[in-house]
């Protein structure tokens, strides 16, 4: 699932985000959502969230529960 719709994202959910300084490289950072920062119901570049680590980025991928991201 992509992270363009706010209602799909929940506090504590595992996600992959792209931080502002990683936008050119597309480098993803994984973590759990601490706070949802985007107020609008959707955003074309992804909903902006703060991770539990304090890092801020736009959600590019919502991880399935129990998905470690490894095949």
C-alpha positions, 0 to 999 in steps of 0.5 A: 500500500502506498501512503497517499491517503491519510485514513490508511495510516495509523499511529504505531503502524510500521511504514517506510518514509522518504526523508526530505534530504533523501528525496533525490536518492529515494532512500527509504527509512523504516519505522513506526508512526508516532504522529501524523503531520499532514492534515489533508485527507490525501497528498500526491507525494505521500502523507507526512509523518513523524516516526518514533525516532523523531525523523520526519518523512513522507510515507511511501509504503505501508508495511503489512503487520509482521512484514520485516521487509525481507523475502 
